[in-house]
Amino acid sequence: MSQSPANPLTPTNFVIVDTGCANLSSVKFAVERLGYQITITDNIELIKQADKVIFPGVGSAEHAMKNIIVKGLVTTLQTLTQPVLGFCLGMQLMTESSTEMKKSSTGESNSNTVECLNLIPTKVEPLQAQGNRLPHMGWNTLTKVESHPVLSGISEGDYFYFVHSFAAPISEYTIASCEYGSHFSAAIAKDNFIGCQFHPERSAKLGSKIIENFLALDPQELVSQ
């Protein structure tokens, strides 16, 4: 059952992981609009002690993973037991690896496999857009939604805001899917780790609903998932 938003004056032990990527402030504002307090930090002890952790990101997996390694966050993120919610690139970094295409000095494209955090055993590949323009940018509907506490109140056909050129395939860890040339995972989950390929902080009321579901959920709700 969804709880009422926390009183803005009541401290909440929620953190946004500072991966050195952009978009952190917009995620913080989205949480604060719901009446919660949240801290952006790369402090290992604060992250470990948090009740809920949000893991956002934009840009390339290679750049983000380098930041995470430099900040000494890999082991910390891999051993978290509290609920963790990843947004966009943050979701992709939860997987085993991401295959990014890089241009060489001659202009040729070469695949570059980036080892990620391996929290959810699936891999990110270039989105098979079948001739559609990349990146996949804008509003799109969910084509399938599984039962999951973070998706409470979310239905097939609901619109969310996407910006990405890479995607995780449909797998046993898919809890919501979307189609853009091909079907891909719009959200994935395993144990306490949940990721959304779309941007909840930019997805209006339904995006806010997902953030609120996450911040209000009882961790025991994830045990049966």
Backbone as JSON, one array per atom type, in Angstrom:
{
  "sequence": "MSQSPANPLTPTNFVIVDTGCANLSSVKFAVERLGYQITITDNIELIKQADKVIFPGVGSAEHAMKNIIVKGLVTTLQTLTQPVLGFCLGMQLMTESSTEMKKSSTGESNSNTVECLNLIPTKVEPLQAQGNRLPHMGWNTLTKVESHPVLSGISEGDYFYFVHSFAAPISEYTIASCEYGSHFSAAIAKDNFIGCQFHPERSAKLGSKIIENFLALDPQELVSQ",
  "N": [[0.85, -1.19, 0.0], [0.55, 2.23, -0.86], [2.2, 4.81, 0.85], [1.64, 7.95, 2.57], [3.19, 10.99, 1.38], [6.33, 11.97, 2.8], [6.63, 14.42, 5.4], [7.9, 17.53, 4.41], [9.58, 18.72, 6.27], [10.54, 16.71, 7.75], [13.34, 14.74, 8.2], [14.57, 12.5, 5.74], [16.12, 9.44, 4.92], [17.3, 9.26, 2.23], [19.17, 8.89, -0.77], [20.76, 10.23, -3.72], [22.93, 8.87, -5.97], [25.96, 10.34, -6.72], [27.27, 10.23, -9.65], [28.88, 11.74, -11.17], [27.72, 12.44, -13.49], [25.47, 14.36, -15.6], [22.16, 15.76, -14.92], [21.48, 15.26, -12.28], [20.4, 17.21, -10.56], [17.8, 17.64, -11.56], [16.59, 15.24, -10.95], [16.7, 15.34, -8.17], [15.02, 17.57, -7.7], [12.61, 16.52, -8.63], [12.07, 14.57, -6.72], [11.86, 16.18, -4.43], [9.61, 17.68, -5.04], [7.63, 15.92, -4.43], [7.54, 16.03, -1.74], [9.57, 14.94, -0.26], [12.8, 14.75, 1.29], [16.1, 14.6, -0.02], [19.47, 13.59, -0.65], [22.23, 14.42, -2.69], [25.06, 12.56, -3.28], [28.42, 11.22, -3.17], [29.53, 9.96, -1.13], [30.66, 7.17, 0.46], [29.86, 5.99, 2.93], [27.47, 7.35, 3.51], [25.9, 6.5, 1.4], [25.79, 3.73, 1.88], [24.35, 3.72, 4.28], [21.88, 4.68, 3.62], [18.29, 4.55, 3.32], [16.88, 4.31, 0.95], [18.04, 4.29, -2.4], [18.74, 6.21, -5.21], [19.79, 5.94, -8.52], [20.84, 7.66, -10.94], [21.57, 8.75, -14.37], [23.07, 10.06, -17.33], [24.34, 10.05, -20.7], [27.37, 8.37, -21.72], [28.05, 4.89, -21.1], [30.68, 4.14, -20.74], [32.02, 6.49, -19.88], [30.58, 7.03, -17.52], [31.08, 4.69, -15.97], [33.83, 4.92, -15.61], [33.91, 7.16, -13.96], [32.59, 6.12, -11.71], [34.37, 4.13, -10.92], [36.69, 5.66, -10.36], [35.72, 7.12, -8.2], [35.56, 5.14, -6.36], [33.3, 3.54, -5.97], [32.32, 1.11, -6.85], [32.29, -1.49, -5.45], [30.71, -0.75, -3.27], [28.21, -0.11, -4.5], [27.62, -2.58, -5.6], [27.09, -4.15, -3.4], [24.9, -3.22, -2.05], [21.96, -3.55, -0.1], [19.56, -2.36, 0.34], [16.56, -0.95, -1.22], [17.15, 0.01, -4.6], [16.93, 2.29, -7.22], [17.33, 2.73, -10.6], [17.76, 5.2, -13.16], [17.42, 5.53, -16.61], [20.53, 5.77, -18.04], [21.54, 4.98, -15.6], [20.04, 2.68, -15.08], [21.04, 1.06, -17.15], [23.68, 0.75, -16.35], [23.37, -1.02, -14.31], [23.41, -3.51, -15.42], [25.16, -6.41, -16.87], [26.95, -5.64, -18.93], [27.63, -3.11, -21.44], [27.33, -2.53, -24.84], [28.79, -0.26, -26.72], [28.92, 1.81, -29.6], [31.73, 3.13, -31.16], [33.32, 5.77, -32.93], [36.09, 5.45, -35.05], [39.33, 6.91, -35.84], [39.31, 6.87, -38.55], [36.72, 7.08, -39.17], [35.19, 4.84, -39.1], [32.87, 2.62, -37.48], [33.26, 1.04, -34.39], [32.73, -1.65, -32.15], [32.47, -1.37, -28.62], [32.84, -2.83, -25.7], [31.64, -2.26, -22.54], [32.29, -3.03, -19.28], [29.89, -3.38, -16.81], [28.04, -2.95, -13.7], [26.92, -5.41, -13.08], [24.59, -6.13, -11.63], [22.09, -6.9, -12.37], [21.51, -9.63, -14.33], [21.71, -9.13, -17.38], [22.31, -7.79, -20.68], [23.26, -4.73, -22.29], [22.59, -3.53, -25.48], [23.03, -1.96, -28.75], [20.11, -0.2, -29.69], [17.71, -1.74, -31.65], [16.39, -0.12, -33.95], [15.26, -0.32, -36.43], [15.39, 1.42, -38.68], [14.12, 3.64, -37.69], [14.6, 6.91, -36.31], [17.51, 7.6, -34.39], [18.86, 9.12, -31.43], [16.26, 7.24, -29.67], [13.92, 9.33, -28.83], [11.69, 11.05, -26.82], [8.13, 10.83, -26.09], [6.7, 7.69, -25.37], [4.77, 4.66, -25.38], [4.18, 2.14, -22.86], [4.31, -1.29, -23.61], [3.82, -3.58, -22.27], [3.21, -4.47, -18.92], [4.35, -5.71, -15.93], [3.42, -7.15, -12.73], [4.57, -5.32, -10.11], [5.78, -3.68, -7.22], [6.89, -1.09, -7.61], [5.72, -0.35, -9.94], [3.11, 0.05, -9.36], [-0.11, 1.19, -10.1], [0.56, 1.82, -12.67], [0.02, 1.25, -16.11], [-0.34, -0.81, -19.09], [0.12, 0.93, -22.11], [0.46, 3.41, -20.98], [2.19, 6.53, -21.08], [5.65, 7.41, -21.23], [8.77, 9.23, -20.89], [11.47, 8.95, -23.04], [15.0, 8.83, -23.73], [17.39, 7.55, -25.5], [19.85, 5.38, -27.05], [20.63, 2.84, -26.74], [19.72, -0.36, -25.37], [18.27, -2.76, -23.1], [17.54, -6.17, -23.73], [14.37, -7.96, -23.98], [13.74, -9.99, -21.22], [13.83, -12.42, -18.53], [13.98, -10.66, -16.48], [12.62, -8.45, -17.16], [10.23, -6.04, -16.38], [8.61, -4.2, -17.5], [7.84, -3.27, -20.84], [8.66, -1.78, -24.05], [8.19, -0.46, -27.38], [10.14, 0.36, -30.14], [10.78, 0.24, -33.13], [11.77, -2.27, -32.43], [11.02, -4.56, -29.75], [11.92, -3.75, -26.41], [13.4, -3.69, -23.09], [11.69, -1.68, -20.94], [11.7, -1.39, -18.27], [13.48, -3.05, -15.7], [14.13, -5.58, -13.2], [15.61, -7.04, -10.3], [15.68, -8.67, -7.32], [16.58, -6.32, -4.92], [17.17, -4.39, -6.74], [16.14, -2.13, -9.18], [15.38, -0.89, -12.37], [14.69, 1.77, -14.66], [14.34, 2.39, -18.06], [13.31, 4.66, -19.21], [12.88, 8.18, -18.33], [11.82, 8.83, -15.27], [11.73, 11.26, -13.86], [11.14, 13.08, -15.79], [8.74, 12.45, -16.78], [6.19, 13.44, -16.18], [3.07, 13.13, -14.37], [2.83, 10.31, -14.16], [5.47, 9.48, -14.08], [6.23, 10.68, -11.68], [4.63, 9.16, -10.05], [5.89, 6.66, -10.12], [8.35, 7.29, -8.88], [7.4, 8.03, -6.34], [6.17, 5.63, -5.56], [8.45, 4.06, -5.26], [9.94, 5.41, -3.22], [8.18, 5.2, -1.11], [7.79, 2.52, -0.7], [7.72, -0.54, 1.18], [10.57, -2.36, 1.96], [10.19, -5.1, 2.27], [8.27, -5.73, 0.45], [9.6, -6.31, -1.85], [10.68, -8.77, -1.49], [9.11, -10.93, -2.26], [9.14, -10.75, -4.96]],
  "CA": [[0.0, 0.0, 0.0], [1.33, 3.46, -0.92], [2.16, 5.64, 2.02], [1.58, 9.38, 2.3], [4.52, 11.57, 1.26], [6.93, 12.44, 4.04], [6.6, 15.85, 5.65], [9.15, 18.11, 3.94], [10.43, 19.1, 7.38], [11.01, 15.49, 8.41], [14.48, 14.18, 7.46], [14.45, 11.15, 5.18], [17.46, 8.95, 4.62], [17.33, 8.89, 0.83], [20.29, 9.52, -1.47], [21.01, 10.1, -5.15], [24.36, 8.62, -6.15], [26.64, 11.29, -7.59], [28.15, 9.5, -10.57], [29.62, 12.7, -11.98], [26.96, 12.68, -14.72], [24.49, 15.43, -15.53], [20.77, 15.4, -14.63], [21.26, 14.96, -10.87], [19.54, 18.22, -9.93], [16.41, 17.45, -11.97], [16.09, 14.1, -10.17], [16.5, 15.84, -6.81], [13.83, 18.42, -7.7], [11.44, 15.65, -8.8], [11.82, 13.96, -5.41], [11.43, 17.22, -3.49], [8.23, 18.07, -5.38], [6.74, 14.95, -3.78], [7.56, 16.28, -0.31], [10.65, 14.19, 0.38], [14.17, 15.28, 1.26], [17.06, 13.64, -0.56], [20.82, 14.14, -0.73], [23.12, 13.96, -3.76], [26.33, 12.29, -2.62], [29.26, 10.07, -3.55], [30.12, 9.5, 0.12], [30.37, 5.74, 0.56], [29.13, 5.68, 4.16], [26.1, 7.86, 3.38], [25.19, 5.62, 0.47], [25.56, 2.46, 2.57], [23.4, 3.91, 5.37], [20.61, 5.18, 3.11], [17.14, 3.63, 3.26], [16.59, 4.13, -0.47], [19.1, 4.86, -3.23], [18.42, 6.46, -6.61], [21.02, 5.82, -9.3], [20.53, 8.2, -12.27], [22.7, 8.92, -15.26], [22.91, 10.34, -18.76], [25.62, 10.0, -21.37], [27.9, 7.06, -22.13], [28.37, 3.93, -20.04], [32.14, 4.15, -20.52], [32.36, 7.66, -19.06], [29.98, 6.88, -16.19], [31.79, 3.65, -15.23], [35.12, 5.47, -15.21], [33.64, 8.01, -12.8], [32.25, 5.25, -10.58], [35.62, 3.48, -10.5], [37.54, 6.68, -9.74], [35.12, 7.49, -6.92], [35.64, 3.98, -5.47], [31.92, 3.19, -5.64], [31.89, -0.15, -7.46], [31.95, -2.48, -4.43], [29.59, -0.22, -2.49], [26.97, -0.27, -5.25], [27.36, -4.01, -5.82], [26.73, -4.83, -2.16], [23.75, -2.59, -1.41], [20.83, -4.46, 0.15], [18.34, -1.59, 0.38], [16.04, -0.73, -2.57], [17.89, 0.9, -5.47], [16.19, 2.56, -8.46], [18.15, 3.36, -11.62], [17.09, 5.94, -14.23], [18.07, 5.64, -17.92], [21.88, 5.18, -18.01], [21.67, 4.31, -14.31], [19.53, 1.33, -15.27], [21.95, 0.3, -18.0], [24.88, 0.42, -15.57], [23.06, -2.14, -13.42], [23.52, -4.76, -16.17], [26.5, -7.0, -16.98], [27.81, -4.88, -19.83], [26.97, -2.3, -22.46], [28.1, -2.48, -26.07], [28.65, 1.05, -27.34], [29.62, 1.97, -30.87], [32.61, 4.29, -31.16], [33.91, 6.12, -34.23], [37.54, 5.47, -35.07], [39.9, 8.09, -36.52], [39.0, 6.75, -39.97], [35.28, 7.26, -39.35], [34.5, 3.56, -39.0], [32.29, 2.34, -36.16], [33.77, -0.16, -33.74], [32.02, -1.94, -30.91], [33.27, -1.18, -27.42], [32.09, -3.42, -24.6], [31.94, -1.67, -21.25], [31.85, -3.86, -18.16], [29.07, -2.59, -15.89], [28.05, -3.38, -12.3], [26.46, -6.8, -13.02], [23.58, -6.28, -10.58], [20.99, -7.61, -13.02], [22.21, -10.37, -15.38], [21.32, -8.92, -18.77], [23.29, -6.95, -21.34], [22.74, -3.62, -23.07], [23.07, -3.52, -26.85], [22.43, -0.89, -29.54], [18.68, -0.36, -29.91], [17.37, -2.13, -33.02], [15.31, 0.81, -34.27], [14.7, -0.69, -37.74], [15.26, 2.58, -39.55], [13.64, 4.81, -36.95], [15.66, 7.82, -35.94], [18.16, 7.45, -33.09], [18.31, 8.31, -30.33], [14.82, 7.15, -29.39], [13.75, 10.5, -27.97], [10.33, 11.55, -26.72], [7.14, 10.05, -25.36], [6.31, 6.41, -25.95], [3.91, 3.89, -24.47], [4.58, 0.81, -22.41], [3.55, -2.32, -24.31], [3.51, -4.64, -21.31], [3.57, -4.09, -17.56], [4.23, -6.81, -14.98], [3.09, -6.77, -11.36], [5.74, -4.97, -9.31], [5.37, -2.55, -6.37], [7.29, 0.2, -8.16], [4.84, -0.05, -11.06], [1.72, 0.13, -8.9], [-0.82, 2.29, -10.71], [1.05, 1.99, -14.04], [-0.67, 0.29, -16.98], [0.01, -0.88, -20.5], [-0.4, 2.08, -22.84], [0.86, 4.65, -20.34], [3.29, 7.22, -21.75], [6.83, 7.84, -20.48], [9.71, 9.98, -21.72], [12.7, 8.19, -23.32], [16.11, 9.38, -24.51], [18.44, 6.51, -25.47], [20.21, 4.68, -28.28], [20.98, 1.48, -26.33], [18.62, -0.92, -24.61], [18.35, -4.14, -22.63], [16.53, -6.99, -24.4], [13.34, -8.57, -23.16], [14.3, -11.14, -20.51], [13.08, -12.77, -17.33], [14.08, -9.54, -15.55], [11.81, -7.35, -17.69], [8.95, -5.81, -15.69], [7.83, -3.38, -18.42], [8.48, -3.23, -22.15], [8.29, -0.7, -24.95], [8.56, -0.8, -28.75], [10.62, 1.4, -31.04], [11.44, -0.6, -34.13], [11.77, -3.61, -31.82], [10.66, -4.52, -28.33], [13.04, -3.7, -25.49], [13.0, -3.56, -21.69], [11.48, -0.31, -20.44], [12.06, -1.47, -16.85], [13.98, -4.36, -15.29], [14.28, -5.68, -11.74], [16.08, -8.27, -9.67], [15.85, -8.46, -5.88], [16.39, -4.93, -4.49], [17.6, -3.48, -7.8], [15.1, -1.85, -10.16], [15.84, 0.12, -13.31], [13.78, 2.27, -15.69], [15.04, 2.95, -19.21], [12.78, 6.02, -19.39], [13.21, 9.15, -17.29], [10.66, 9.15, -14.43], [11.74, 12.67, -13.45], [10.68, 13.89, -16.92], [7.56, 11.77, -17.29], [4.95, 14.02, -15.64], [2.44, 12.52, -13.2], [3.12, 8.88, -14.06], [6.85, 9.36, -13.62], [6.21, 10.99, -10.25], [4.02, 8.02, -9.38], [6.93, 5.63, -9.96], [9.29, 7.75, -7.85], [6.73, 7.95, -5.05], [6.04, 4.21, -5.23], [9.75, 3.59, -4.81], [10.33, 6.0, -1.95], [7.23, 4.82, -0.07], [7.6, 1.07, -0.57], [8.33, -1.34, 2.24], [11.5, -3.29, 1.32], [9.68, -6.47, 2.3], [7.46, -5.94, -0.75], [10.46, -6.81, -2.91], [11.12, -10.12, -1.18], [8.3, -11.92, -2.99], [9.22, -10.5, -6.4]],
  "C": [[0.88, 1.23, 0.0], [1.13, 4.28, 0.33], [2.03, 7.1, 1.62], [2.99, 9.94, 2.2], [5.03, 12.06, 2.61], [6.75, 13.94, 4.17], [7.92, 16.45, 5.21], [10.11, 18.5, 5.05], [11.0, 17.9, 8.11], [12.16, 14.9, 7.61], [14.18, 12.77, 6.95], [15.84, 10.71, 4.73], [17.51, 8.38, 3.2], [18.51, 9.59, 0.16], [20.2, 9.29, -2.98], [22.51, 9.93, -5.3], [24.94, 9.62, -7.15], [27.66, 10.54, -8.43], [29.01, 10.43, -11.4], [28.94, 12.98, -13.31], [26.02, 13.86, -14.52], [23.13, 14.88, -15.08], [20.49, 15.14, -13.16], [20.28, 15.94, -10.23], [18.08, 18.02, -10.3], [15.79, 16.27, -11.24], [15.8, 14.55, -8.74], [15.23, 16.69, -6.72], [12.56, 17.58, -7.82], [11.06, 14.98, -7.49], [11.27, 15.0, -4.44], [10.01, 17.7, -3.78], [7.21, 17.14, -4.74], [6.73, 15.12, -2.26], [8.61, 15.52, 0.46], [11.94, 15.01, 0.34], [15.09, 14.19, 0.72], [18.39, 14.34, -0.77], [21.56, 13.56, -1.92], [24.5, 13.76, -3.14], [27.11, 11.17, -3.32], [29.99, 9.55, -2.31], [29.7, 8.06, 0.38], [29.54, 5.42, 1.8], [27.69, 6.17, 4.09], [25.28, 6.98, 2.45], [24.85, 4.29, 1.15], [24.44, 2.58, 3.61], [22.01, 4.34, 4.89], [19.52, 4.11, 3.14], [16.75, 3.32, 1.83], [17.68, 4.85, -1.26], [18.58, 5.01, -4.65], [19.73, 6.6, -7.38], [20.74, 6.33, -10.73], [21.76, 8.25, -13.16], [22.27, 9.27, -16.66], [24.3, 10.29, -19.38], [26.06, 8.58, -21.68], [28.21, 6.19, -20.91], [29.86, 3.97, -19.71], [32.53, 5.3, -19.6], [31.84, 7.49, -17.64], [30.72, 5.83, -15.36], [33.17, 4.13, -14.79], [34.97, 6.35, -13.98], [33.39, 7.17, -11.55], [33.5, 4.56, -10.03], [36.52, 4.47, -9.78], [37.03, 7.06, -8.35], [35.13, 6.32, -5.92], [34.28, 3.44, -5.07], [31.5, 1.8, -6.1], [31.44, -1.16, -6.4], [30.75, -2.03, -3.6], [28.28, -0.45, -3.21], [26.62, -1.75, -5.44], [26.87, -4.73, -4.57], [25.57, -4.17, -1.42], [22.62, -3.6, -1.24], [19.5, -3.7, 0.27], [17.81, -1.4, -1.04], [16.84, 0.32, -3.33], [17.12, 1.05, -6.78], [17.09, 3.31, -9.42], [17.32, 4.02, -12.69], [17.97, 5.92, -15.48], [19.46, 4.99, -17.91], [22.12, 4.46, -16.68], [21.15, 2.89, -14.36], [20.51, 0.49, -16.07], [23.22, -0.11, -17.25], [24.64, -0.69, -14.57], [23.28, -3.49, -14.1], [24.96, -5.27, -16.18], [27.44, -6.12, -17.79], [26.96, -4.08, -20.81], [27.88, -2.24, -23.67], [27.83, -1.16, -26.76], [29.45, 1.09, -28.64], [30.44, 3.25, -30.84], [33.18, 4.51, -32.56], [35.43, 6.12, -34.11], [38.03, 6.73, -35.8], [39.61, 8.06, -38.02], [37.51, 6.9, -40.24], [34.49, 5.97, -39.26], [33.98, 3.36, -37.58], [32.83, 1.03, -35.63], [33.01, -0.39, -32.44], [32.99, -1.84, -29.73], [32.45, -1.7, -26.25], [32.56, -2.86, -23.27], [31.41, -2.59, -20.16], [31.11, -2.97, -17.15], [29.06, -3.24, -14.5], [27.56, -4.8, -12.08], [25.52, -7.04, -11.83], [22.37, -7.04, -11.08], [21.57, -8.3, -14.25], [21.57, -10.27, -16.76], [22.32, -7.95, -19.37], [22.6, -5.87, -22.17], [23.4, -3.61, -24.44], [22.49, -2.31, -27.58], [20.96, -1.19, -29.81], [18.42, -0.66, -31.38], [16.15, -1.33, -33.46], [14.68, 0.57, -35.63], [14.42, 0.53, -38.61], [14.68, 3.81, -38.87], [14.83, 5.64, -36.48], [16.19, 7.52, -34.53], [18.84, 8.74, -32.7], [16.79, 8.25, -30.32], [14.54, 8.26, -28.37], [12.29, 10.97, -28.0], [9.43, 10.59, -25.97], [6.8, 8.78, -26.11], [5.54, 5.62, -24.9], [4.56, 2.59, -24.04], [3.7, -0.22, -23.1], [3.18, -3.49, -23.42], [4.0, -4.2, -19.95], [3.32, -5.26, -16.63], [3.83, -6.26, -13.6], [4.37, -6.55, -10.57], [5.38, -3.75, -8.49], [5.76, -1.18, -6.91], [6.38, 0.62, -9.31], [3.37, -0.03, -10.65], [1.05, 1.37, -9.48], [-0.38, 2.6, -12.13], [0.47, 0.89, -14.91], [-0.07, 0.28, -18.38], [-0.63, 0.29, -21.24], [-0.07, 3.41, -22.21], [2.11, 5.21, -21.01], [4.4, 7.6, -20.77], [7.83, 8.46, -21.45], [11.05, 9.24, -21.81], [13.72, 9.06, -24.04], [17.24, 8.35, -24.44], [18.67, 5.92, -26.85], [20.58, 3.22, -28.01], [19.86, 0.95, -25.44], [18.94, -2.34, -24.16], [17.26, -4.95, -23.32], [15.44, -7.43, -23.43], [13.92, -9.83, -22.52], [13.42, -11.46, -19.31], [13.09, -11.64, -16.3], [13.27, -8.33, -16.01], [10.51, -7.24, -16.89], [8.07, -4.83, -16.47], [8.58, -3.32, -19.74], [7.94, -2.07, -22.97], [8.72, -1.14, -26.35], [8.99, 0.46, -29.5], [11.46, 0.7, -32.1], [11.5, -2.05, -33.7], [11.38, -3.45, -30.36], [11.93, -4.52, -27.48], [12.52, -3.52, -24.07], [12.89, -2.08, -21.32], [11.79, -0.25, -18.94], [12.48, -2.91, -16.54], [14.13, -4.38, -13.77], [14.81, -7.04, -11.36], [16.37, -7.95, -8.2], [15.6, -6.98, -5.53], [16.76, -3.91, -5.56], [16.52, -3.37, -8.87], [15.62, -0.77, -11.09], [14.77, 0.49, -14.32], [14.6, 2.85, -16.84], [14.58, 4.38, -19.48], [13.22, 6.92, -18.23], [11.97, 9.44, -16.44], [10.58, 10.62, -14.07], [11.27, 13.6, -14.56], [9.38, 13.35, -17.5], [6.26, 12.18, -16.59], [4.4, 13.21, -14.47], [2.78, 11.04, -13.05], [4.56, 8.63, -13.63], [6.96, 9.65, -12.14], [5.62, 9.84, -9.46], [5.04, 6.91, -9.14], [7.92, 6.03, -8.88], [8.66, 7.63, -6.47], [6.54, 6.5, -4.62], [7.33, 3.68, -4.64], [10.09, 4.11, -3.42], [9.43, 5.57, -0.81], [7.16, 3.31, 0.17], [8.31, 0.49, 0.66], [9.28, -2.32, 1.58], [11.03, -4.74, 1.31], [8.8, -6.78, 1.09], [8.28, -6.52, -1.9], [10.87, -8.26, -2.69], [10.4, -11.16, -2.01], [8.4, -11.76, -4.5], [10.15, -11.51, -7.08]]
}
